[in-house]
Amino acid sequence: MIEIAYSPRSQFIPFHQRNTRWSCIVAHRRCGKTVACINDLHERALYSQKKNPRYGYIAPFYSQAKNIAWDYLKEATLDTATKVSESQLYVELFNGARITLYGADNPNTLRGLYFDGVVLDEYGDCRPSLWGEVVLPTLADRKGWAVFIGTPKGKNHFFDIYQRSRSEGWFNATLKASTTFIIGEEELTEMRAQMTEDQYMQEFECSFEAAVVGTYYAHLVAEAERDGRVGIYPFNPDLDVSVASDLGLTDSSAYWFWQEYPDRYQMIDYYEADGIHLPDYFKMFHEKEEEYGYNYKQIHLPHDARAGTLASKRSTIEQFLDEFGSELIDIQPRLKKQHGIDASRWVLPMCTFHEPSTKEGIEALRAYRRTYNEKTQQFSNEALHDWSSNGADAYRGFALVSKQGKMPQTEDEDNLSHYDKIRKQNHKLSLDTLFKEHEDEIRSLTRRRKIA
């Protein structure tokens, strides 16, 4: 007979007794939701009758999964595990079942796998497409189950899951500090005294309505939704389409597509992908031309697009120029990130969003936030680099090239790149320009080496 040492808190007993395939737990901080889910994974893996059972725990970051859940998993399986892999973060039980920890920051590690059950922790901090495009297909053939857990951070994709979980066929639980009594009243009083009301309501009272602290645009996105500027605003075939991009060499690249009206900017499309090369993005552009009739007015590239790509020694600009010609390609101004954020804040109220094709981009804008310093308990002035960064950076590029978003010329002329100087002089970018740039760089480097 197997004896499990785990003794669940009373608040989680209904969760452990559930018989539904899908579950959602909205819980306050320090209520023990991760411990409960790790032990639930263990028990269900232990008694699985399937061949080679596989279970997963997914945190927003791999390091987060390791720091938060790995010790809990090893403790839970202390008497039942026959193999523990510290390098790959999995335990294998005596019945052949395996439980593995993953990070949503590297979704490719999940593709091609199968799961009999999976927990998505702090799903609101993960990329919205993680569920539908990556995780859900891994559950299909073996009819695996899933649990979404987290603390609210505004009305994002975790809120959408929470709303869905209130329907039949789901297990749903909302665990507020005022009703669980897990944290004592004296401690809650202390927490409330040292937090803003929005912080307290979000972290301890599970409020999706509270303002999300530390975000740049969440309140503006919420305002756009209230004003009806997020809805059905489709492509207009009588207007040209402009594009702004954020190009990643090692992570995702993102593109916003918009059309300009006299009184607004209509964001009609959003595209993001990772692990593919520039020719695949070129194909995407041409497919949108053919399928939807997009007539491109300008494609704006970030100032760092002059760097060579992983797949080619030739710069991104050179490859775009080859594909689309110099009339179509523009370089975004090189300004401090904060200038771009200010421009984005200024321009966002002038935008409408076609929700069916820009939803992932909208969620990126909603989630984009400053880095939080755990030691000082304060938000820094630096933006957090996570899944939302690419979409937010591409939108920042759009804001900088829009008429209303153009900032005063505060650039330091001495620090301007060759390309930025050309842009300020309104010269056309061409392959001749690029070749001359490379020649100048080579001559300069040669002179420095001779002097050395």
C-alpha positions as CSV (number, residue, x, y, z in Angstrom):
1,M,0.0,0.0,0.0
2,I,1.3,3.5,-0.9
3,E,1.1,6.1,1.8
4,I,1.3,9.7,0.7
5,A,2.6,12.1,3.3
6,Y,0.9,15.2,1.8
7,S,-1.9,16.6,3.9
8,P,-3.9,19.1,1.9
9,R,-5.2,22.4,3.2
10,S,-9.0,22.2,3.5
11,Q,-9.4,24.9,0.9
12,F,-7.9,22.6,-1.7
13,I,-9.8,19.4,-0.9
14,P,-12.6,20.1,-3.4
15,F,-9.8,20.6,-6.0
16,H,-8.2,17.3,-5.3
17,Q,-11.6,15.6,-5.4
18,R,-12.7,17.0,-8.8
19,N,-13.6,14.8,-11.7
20,T,-13.6,17.5,-14.4
21,R,-11.0,17.7,-17.2
22,W,-10.4,21.4,-17.0
23,S,-9.8,23.5,-13.9
24,C,-9.0,27.1,-12.9
25,I,-7.9,28.3,-9.5
26,V,-7.6,32.0,-8.9
27,A,-5.8,32.3,-5.6
28,H,-4.2,34.9,-3.3
29,R,-0.5,35.0,-2.6
30,R,1.0,32.4,-0.2
31,C,-2.1,30.3,-0.1
32,G,-0.3,27.1,-1.3
33,K,-1.6,26.7,-4.8
34,T,1.7,25.5,-6.2
35,V,2.2,22.9,-3.5
36,A,-1.4,21.7,-4.0
37,C,-0.9,21.3,-7.8
38,I,2.5,19.6,-7.5
39,N,1.0,17.0,-5.1
40,D,-2.1,16.7,-7.3
41,L,0.2,15.9,-10.3
42,H,2.0,13.3,-8.1
43,E,-1.1,11.5,-6.9
44,R,-2.7,11.3,-10.4
45,A,0.6,10.2,-11.9
46,L,1.0,7.5,-9.2
47,Y,-2.4,6.0,-9.9
48,S,-2.5,6.4,-13.7
49,Q,-3.4,3.2,-15.6
50,K,-2.1,4.6,-18.9
51,K,1.1,3.4,-20.6
52,N,4.1,5.6,-20.0
53,P,2.2,8.4,-18.2
54,R,3.5,11.9,-18.7
55,Y,2.7,15.0,-16.6
56,G,4.0,18.5,-16.7
57,Y,4.2,21.7,-14.7
58,I,4.7,24.9,-16.7
59,A,5.8,28.2,-15.2
60,P,6.3,31.5,-17.1
61,F,10.1,31.0,-16.9
62,Y,12.2,27.9,-16.7
63,S,14.2,29.4,-13.8
64,Q,10.9,30.2,-12.1
65,A,9.8,26.5,-12.4
66,K,13.1,25.4,-10.9
67,N,13.2,27.9,-8.1
68,I,9.5,27.5,-7.1
69,A,8.4,24.0,-7.8
70,W,11.4,21.7,-8.0
71,D,12.0,21.3,-4.3
72,Y,8.2,20.7,-3.8
73,L,8.3,18.0,-6.5
74,K,11.3,16.2,-5.0
75,E,9.7,16.4,-1.5
76,A,6.4,15.1,-2.8
77,T,8.0,12.1,-4.6
78,L,10.6,11.3,-2.0
79,D,9.2,7.8,-1.4
80,T,7.9,7.0,-4.9
81,A,10.6,8.3,-7.3
82,T,13.1,5.8,-8.8
83,K,14.9,8.5,-10.9
84,V,15.5,12.2,-10.2
85,S,17.1,14.3,-13.0
86,E,18.5,17.6,-11.6
87,S,19.6,18.6,-15.1
88,Q,16.3,18.0,-16.8
89,L,14.0,18.7,-13.9
90,Y,12.0,15.5,-13.9
91,V,11.2,12.7,-11.6
92,E,10.2,9.2,-12.7
93,L,8.0,7.1,-10.4
94,F,8.2,3.4,-9.9
95,N,5.2,2.8,-12.2
96,G,7.0,4.5,-15.1
97,A,5.1,7.8,-14.8
98,R,7.2,11.0,-15.3
99,I,6.6,14.5,-14.0
100,T,8.6,17.3,-15.6
101,L,9.0,21.0,-15.0
102,Y,9.0,23.4,-18.0
103,G,9.3,27.1,-18.7
104,A,6.9,28.9,-21.1
105,D,9.8,31.1,-22.1
106,N,10.9,28.2,-24.3
107,P,7.7,26.8,-25.8
108,N,9.6,24.8,-28.4
109,T,10.6,22.3,-25.7
110,L,6.9,21.4,-25.4
111,R,6.2,20.8,-29.1
112,G,5.9,17.1,-30.1
113,L,5.3,15.9,-26.5
114,Y,2.2,14.4,-25.0
115,F,0.7,14.9,-21.6
116,D,-1.9,13.1,-19.5
117,G,-2.1,16.1,-17.2
118,V,-0.5,19.6,-17.0
119,V,-0.5,22.6,-14.7
120,L,0.0,26.1,-16.0
121,D,1.2,28.3,-13.1
122,E,0.7,32.1,-13.3
123,Y,-0.8,31.6,-16.8
124,G,-1.4,35.4,-17.0
125,D,2.4,35.9,-17.2
126,C,2.7,33.4,-20.1
127,R,2.3,34.1,-23.8
128,P,-1.5,34.0,-24.7
129,S,-0.9,31.6,-27.6
130,L,0.9,29.0,-25.3
131,W,-2.4,27.2,-24.5
132,G,-4.1,26.9,-27.9
133,E,-1.0,26.6,-30.1
134,V,1.4,24.6,-27.9
135,V,-0.1,22.9,-24.8
136,L,-3.6,21.9,-25.9
137,P,-2.5,19.8,-28.8
138,T,-0.2,17.8,-26.4
139,L,-3.4,16.7,-24.5
140,A,-5.5,15.7,-27.5
141,D,-4.8,12.0,-28.3
142,R,-4.6,10.9,-24.6
143,K,-7.4,13.2,-23.4
144,G,-5.2,14.8,-20.9
145,W,-6.4,17.3,-18.3
146,A,-5.2,20.8,-17.5
147,V,-5.2,23.2,-14.5
148,F,-4.7,26.9,-14.8
149,I,-3.6,28.7,-11.6
150,G,-2.6,32.2,-10.8
151,T,-3.2,35.6,-9.2
152,P,-5.0,38.2,-11.3
153,K,-3.1,40.8,-13.3
154,G,-5.9,42.6,-15.0
155,K,-8.4,41.3,-17.6
156,N,-5.9,39.4,-19.7
157,H,-5.9,35.9,-21.1
158,F,-6.0,34.4,-17.6
159,F,-9.2,36.3,-17.0
160,D,-10.6,34.8,-20.2
161,I,-9.8,31.3,-18.9
162,Y,-11.4,32.3,-15.5
163,Q,-14.5,33.4,-17.3
164,R,-14.7,30.2,-19.3
165,S,-14.2,28.1,-16.1
166,R,-17.4,29.5,-14.7
167,S,-19.3,27.4,-17.2
168,E,-20.4,23.8,-16.9
169,G,-17.7,21.1,-17.3
170,W,-15.0,23.1,-15.4
171,F,-13.7,23.1,-11.8
172,N,-13.5,26.7,-10.6
173,A,-12.3,28.1,-7.3
174,T,-11.5,31.7,-6.2
175,L,-9.5,31.8,-3.0
176,K,-9.4,35.2,-1.4
177,A,-7.4,36.0,1.7
178,S,-10.5,37.3,3.4
179,T,-12.2,34.0,3.0
180,T,-9.5,31.3,3.3
181,F,-8.1,32.6,6.6
182,I,-4.7,31.0,5.6
183,I,-2.9,34.3,6.4
184,G,-3.7,35.8,9.8
185,E,-5.6,39.0,10.1
186,E,-2.7,40.8,11.8
187,E,-0.4,39.9,8.9
188,L,-3.0,41.0,6.3
189,T,-3.4,44.3,8.1
190,E,0.4,44.8,7.9
191,M,0.4,43.9,4.2
192,R,-2.4,46.3,3.5
193,A,-0.6,49.1,5.3
194,Q,2.5,48.7,3.1
195,M,0.8,48.2,-0.3
196,T,-1.4,50.4,-2.4
197,E,-5.1,49.5,-2.4
198,D,-4.8,48.2,-6.0
199,Q,-1.8,46.0,-5.1
200,Y,-3.6,44.6,-2.1
201,M,-6.8,43.9,-3.9
202,Q,-5.0,42.2,-6.8
203,E,-2.6,40.1,-4.7
204,F,-4.8,39.1,-1.8
205,E,-8.4,39.7,-2.8
206,C,-8.0,38.3,-6.3
207,S,-9.4,41.3,-8.1
208,F,-9.3,41.4,-11.9
209,E,-10.6,45.0,-11.7
210,A,-7.6,46.4,-9.8
211,A,-5.2,48.5,-11.8
212,V,-2.2,46.4,-12.7
213,V,0.8,47.9,-10.9
214,G,4.0,48.4,-12.9
215,T,2.4,48.1,-16.4
216,Y,2.9,50.8,-19.1
217,Y,-0.2,50.6,-21.1
218,A,-2.8,48.4,-19.3
219,H,-5.0,51.3,-18.2
220,L,-4.9,52.6,-21.8
221,V,-5.9,49.2,-23.2
222,A,-8.7,49.0,-20.7
223,E,-9.8,52.5,-21.7
224,A,-9.8,51.5,-25.4
225,E,-12.0,48.5,-24.5
226,R,-14.5,50.6,-22.5
227,D,-14.6,53.2,-25.4
228,G,-15.4,50.5,-28.0
229,R,-12.1,51.0,-29.8
230,V,-11.3,47.3,-29.5
231,G,-13.7,45.4,-31.7
232,I,-14.4,44.9,-35.4
233,Y,-12.3,47.4,-37.4
234,P,-11.3,45.4,-40.5
235,F,-8.9,46.1,-43.4
236,N,-10.0,48.8,-45.8
237,P,-9.0,47.9,-49.4
238,D,-9.1,51.6,-50.3
239,L,-6.2,52.5,-48.0
240,D,-2.5,51.5,-48.0
241,V,-1.1,49.4,-45.2
242,S,2.0,50.4,-43.1
243,V,4.0,48.0,-41.0
244,A,6.2,48.5,-37.9
245,S,8.4,45.7,-36.6
246,D,10.6,44.4,-33.8
247,L,13.1,41.9,-35.2
248,G,14.6,39.3,-32.9
249,L,17.8,37.4,-33.8
250,T,17.4,34.9,-30.9
251,D,13.7,35.3,-30.0
252,S,10.4,36.3,-31.6
253,S,9.9,38.9,-34.3
254,A,6.7,40.9,-34.2
255,Y,4.8,43.1,-36.8
256,W,1.9,45.6,-36.4
257,F,-0.1,46.4,-39.5
258,W,-2.1,49.6,-39.6
259,Q,-4.0,52.0,-41.9
260,E,-4.1,55.7,-41.3
261,Y,-7.4,57.6,-41.2
262,P,-7.8,61.4,-40.8
263,D,-8.9,60.9,-37.2
264,R,-7.3,57.7,-36.1
265,Y,-4.9,54.8,-36.7
266,Q,-6.6,51.5,-37.4
267,M,-4.5,48.6,-36.2
268,I,-5.8,45.8,-38.5
269,D,-3.3,43.0,-38.0
270,Y,-0.6,41.6,-35.8
271,Y,1.9,38.8,-36.5
272,E,4.5,37.2,-34.3
273,A,6.6,34.1,-34.6
274,D,9.9,32.7,-33.5
275,G,12.4,30.2,-34.7
276,I,11.9,31.1,-38.4
277,H,14.2,33.1,-40.8
278,L,13.6,36.3,-42.8
279,P,12.5,34.5,-46.0
280,D,9.6,33.1,-44.0
281,Y,8.6,36.6,-42.9
282,F,8.8,37.7,-46.5
283,K,6.5,34.9,-47.5
284,M,4.1,36.1,-44.8
285,F,4.1,39.6,-46.2
286,H,3.4,38.3,-49.7
287,E,0.6,36.0,-48.5
288,K,-1.2,38.9,-46.9
289,E,-0.9,40.8,-50.2
290,E,-2.4,38.0,-52.1
291,E,-5.0,36.8,-49.6
292,Y,-6.3,40.1,-48.2
293,G,-5.1,42.6,-50.9
294,Y,-2.7,44.5,-48.7
295,N,-1.0,47.3,-50.6
296,Y,2.1,48.2,-48.5
297,K,2.9,51.9,-48.1
298,Q,6.0,51.5,-45.9
299,I,7.7,48.8,-43.8
300,H,9.5,50.4,-40.8
301,L,12.4,48.4,-39.4
302,P,14.1,49.0,-36.1
303,H,17.4,50.9,-36.1
304,D,19.4,47.7,-35.1
305,A,18.2,45.9,-38.3
306,R,21.6,46.6,-39.8
307,A,23.0,43.6,-37.8
308,G,23.6,40.3,-39.6
309,T,21.0,37.6,-39.0
310,L,21.8,34.1,-37.6
311,A,21.0,32.6,-41.0
312,S,23.0,35.1,-43.1
313,K,26.0,37.3,-42.9
314,R,24.1,40.0,-44.7
315,S,22.2,42.5,-42.6
316,T,18.4,42.5,-42.2
317,I,18.2,45.8,-44.0
318,E,20.0,44.4,-47.0
319,Q,17.7,41.4,-47.2
320,F,14.6,43.6,-46.9
321,L,15.9,46.0,-49.6
322,D,16.5,43.0,-51.9
323,E,12.9,41.8,-51.3
324,F,10.9,45.0,-51.3
325,G,13.1,47.8,-52.7
326,S,14.3,51.0,-51.2
327,E,11.0,52.9,-51.7
328,L,9.2,50.7,-49.2
329,I,11.8,50.3,-46.5
330,D,12.3,52.8,-43.7
331,I,14.4,52.9,-40.5
332,Q,12.7,53.8,-37.2
333,P,14.3,56.7,-35.3
334,R,16.9,55.8,-32.8
335,L,15.7,57.3,-29.5
336,K,15.8,56.3,-25.9
337,K,13.3,53.6,-25.1
338,Q,11.4,55.9,-22.7
339,H,10.8,58.3,-25.5
340,G,9.2,55.5,-27.5
341,I,7.1,54.5,-24.5
342,D,5.9,58.1,-24.0
343,A,5.0,58.2,-27.7
344,S,3.1,54.9,-27.4
345,R,1.1,56.3,-24.5
346,W,0.3,59.4,-26.5
347,V,-0.8,57.6,-29.6
348,L,-2.7,54.7,-28.2
349,P,-5.9,56.7,-27.4
350,M,-5.9,57.6,-31.2
351,C,-6.0,53.9,-32.2
352,T,-8.7,51.3,-33.0
353,F,-7.9,47.6,-32.9
354,H,-9.4,44.9,-35.1
355,E,-9.7,42.4,-32.2
356,P,-9.9,39.1,-34.2
357,S,-6.5,39.6,-35.8
358,T,-4.7,41.8,-33.2
359,K,-5.7,40.0,-29.9
360,E,-2.2,38.7,-29.2
361,G,-0.7,42.1,-29.8
362,I,-3.3,43.7,-27.5
363,E,-2.4,41.3,-24.8
364,A,1.3,42.1,-25.2
365,L,0.5,45.8,-24.7
366,R,-1.6,45.0,-21.7
367,A,1.1,42.9,-20.1
368,Y,4.2,45.0,-20.9
369,R,5.6,46.2,-17.6
370,R,8.5,47.5,-15.6
371,T,11.0,45.1,-13.9
372,Y,10.2,44.5,-10.2
373,N,13.2,44.4,-7.8
374,E,12.4,41.9,-5.1
375,K,15.1,43.2,-2.8
376,T,14.0,46.9,-2.8
377,Q,10.3,45.9,-3.3
378,Q,10.1,48.6,-6.0
379,F,9.6,48.8,-9.8
380,S,12.7,49.9,-11.7
381,N,12.7,52.2,-14.8
382,E,13.7,49.3,-16.9
383,A,11.2,47.3,-18.9
384,L,10.9,43.6,-18.1
385,H,12.0,41.4,-21.1
386,D,9.4,38.7,-21.4
387,W,6.9,37.4,-24.0
388,S,5.2,40.8,-24.2
389,S,8.3,42.7,-25.1
390,N,8.3,41.9,-28.8
391,G,4.8,43.1,-29.5
392,A,5.2,46.2,-27.3
393,D,8.5,47.1,-29.0
394,A,7.0,46.7,-32.4
395,Y,4.1,49.0,-31.3
396,R,6.7,51.5,-30.0
397,G,8.2,51.5,-33.4
398,F,4.8,52.3,-34.9
399,A,4.3,55.2,-32.4
400,L,7.6,56.7,-33.2
401,V,6.9,56.9,-37.0
402,S,3.3,58.0,-36.6
403,K,2.6,61.7,-37.1
404,Q,1.3,62.3,-33.6
405,G,3.9,60.2,-32.0
406,K,7.0,61.8,-33.4
407,M,9.0,63.2,-30.6
408,P,11.1,66.4,-30.5
409,Q,14.6,65.8,-31.9
410,T,16.5,65.2,-28.7
411,E,19.0,62.8,-30.3
412,D,22.7,63.4,-29.7
413,E,24.1,64.0,-33.2
414,D,27.5,62.6,-32.1
415,N,25.9,59.3,-31.2
416,L,23.8,58.9,-34.3
417,S,24.5,55.9,-36.5
418,H,25.2,56.4,-40.2
419,Y,21.7,55.1,-41.0
420,D,20.0,57.5,-38.5
421,K,21.9,60.4,-40.0
422,I,20.7,59.4,-43.5
423,R,17.1,59.2,-42.2
424,K,17.3,62.6,-40.5
425,Q,18.5,64.1,-43.8
426,N,15.5,62.4,-45.6
427,H,17.8,60.5,-47.9
428,K,16.6,57.2,-49.5
429,L,18.1,54.1,-48.1
430,S,19.7,51.9,-50.8
431,L,22.1,49.0,-51.3
432,D,24.7,51.5,-52.4
433,T,24.4,53.3,-49.1
434,L,24.9,50.0,-47.3
435,F,27.9,49.0,-49.3
436,K,29.5,52.4,-48.6
437,E,28.8,52.0,-44.9
438,H,30.5,48.6,-44.9
439,E,33.5,50.0,-46.9
440,D,33.9,52.9,-44.4
441,E,33.7,50.5,-41.4
442,I,36.4,48.2,-43.0
443,R,38.8,51.1,-43.7
444,S,38.3,52.5,-40.2
445,L,39.0,49.0,-38.7
446,T,42.1,48.6,-40.9
447,R,43.5,52.0,-39.8
448,R,43.0,51.1,-36.1
449,R,44.8,47.8,-36.5
450,K,47.8,49.4,-38.2
451,I,48.0,52.0,-35.4
452,A,47.8,49.2,-32.8
